[in-house]
Every structure is written in C-alpha cells, then in structure tokens.
Amino acid sequence: MQCNVCSKETADLVAMRSEGETLMVCSSCRQSSVPLKKMEAIVSKVQKPEQLDLTGKGMLKENYNQIIQQARQKQNLTFEQLSKKLFEKESTLKKVESGAIKPEDKLIEKLEKNLNISLKEAE
C-alpha cells in the first residue's frame, strides 16, 4: 500500500484519523514532526484516503454524499437547519455533502437517525 503523505510504497502503514479523515501513514511520516493538520492538507492535494472500516460496523457507501443531499432536500432542510438539528457546524455538513470529507462515525449515526437513511454498506 501507499503512504497518503509521502506516497512511499510499504506494507508498514498505520491508520491515523483526524477531523473525519483517515490517513494511511508510513513509519517515517508518523515519526516526523509534521503536524497532522499539515499532513491532511498535503493528502488532500495528493490523493484521498481509502475507505477503511476501523469500527467493524460496515464501510461507508461510496455515494454517501448524494444520499445525504437527497435526504436533506427531500425534507426541505437547509444546511443551517440541519446543522442546528444535529448540533454540527454548517461548514462540516457542506464538506460532507460535497464529498470533500468523509463523516466520522458519530456524525454518520446522527445523519442516519435524523434523515432516516443508511450510509454504511451491509455486512
């Protein structure tokens, strides 16, 4: 597999998670002094991290963002209304719906419950 930060091919990768993103990081990048936020900025320019199931609850559906958008629009909810309903930042919801970031498990649960949708693949 390939490190999401330096693109080095190695089998020694560790999953690191921050702000809804999962990064596969090699030992060199993991031990470097590069802050994780800076790593995320580098990754977003290079490639998106793979879909990983770190929880054992099923993988996120590939079209998760479209499912969210359709459900939100079907309920005639604006981003502002949905953010207040979920106690989440409006900007986070916009990024999730655009597919720019993948939602963390807690947000997935809130979205599934409040929009009556399923965002995880069946096991």
N, C-alpha and C positions, 0 to 999 in steps of 0.2 A: 504494500500500500504506500501511498504518498503523503508526506507531511503537508498539512494545509498552510504552513507558514513558509517553509523554505523549498518545498516541492521535492525533497530528497526521498528516494525510494528506499523503504526499510520496513522490516516486519515488526520493529520495536516502536509501536505507536501507542500513545495513551490518549484517551478521550478527555478533553477539558471542556467545561461548559461555563458560559457566561452570557448573561443578557439574552437568553433564548437561542444562542448559537452553540453548536457542538463542534469542537475542533479536534482533529486528529493531529497530535503534535509529537515530533520525534524527541529523543532524549536531549539532543543538542539545543533545540529551541526551548524545550521545557526548562532547561537549566540556565538559559540565557537571562540577562537582566531586562529583556524587552517586556514591558508591561502587557498584560493580557488585552487591554483595550487597544493598544497599538497593534498587537497580533491580529485582532479582529479586523482592523482597518486594512491590514495587508491581505488577509484572507479574502475579504470582500472584493478586492481588485484581482486576485489570482483565480480563485475558484470557490464555489460554495461547498461546505462540508457535506459529507454523505449523510443520508438519513440513518440514524442509529436508534436502536431500541435499547436504551440504558435502564429502562424500568421494568421490562418484561410485560408491559401492558399493550403491546402491539405497536407497529410502526405508523408514523404519521402518513396519511394518504397523500399521494403526490399532488393532487388538486385541492389541498386543504384550503387554500386562499379563495378559490372560486366557490367552494361550499359555504364558506363564511360569508362572502359577499352576497351570494344569492339568498341566504337565510336572513341576513340583516335587511336587505332590500325588501324581501317578502313581508317582513314585519314592519316595514316603513320606519326603520330606525336610522337616525343619523349617527355618525361617529361619536358626536358629543353625547347623544342619548345612551348609546351602548356603553361608552366609557363610564358614564355615571352609574349605569346599571351593574357593571362588572367591577367597579372601583379600580379601573385601569386607566393609564394615560391614553388620551386620544391618539397621540403620535405613535404609540406602540401598536394600537389596533390598526392604524393605517398601514404601518410597515408589515404587519402580519397579513393583512388582506391583500396587499400588493405583492406578497411573496418575497419581500426583501429580507425578512427574518422568519424563522420558524418559532412558533409559540412554545413556551415551556409547559410542562405537564399541568401545572396549576391553572394556567390560562386556558389550556385545552379543555380541562374539566369545566371551567366557568362558561366557555363558549358553547360546549356541547349541551350543558344543562339549560342555559338561558335562550339558546337559539334552536333547541330541540334537533340537534344534528349529531352525526358521528364523524369524527376526524381521524380515528385510528383504524387501521386495517384489521379485519377479523383474524383471529389466530387460528 
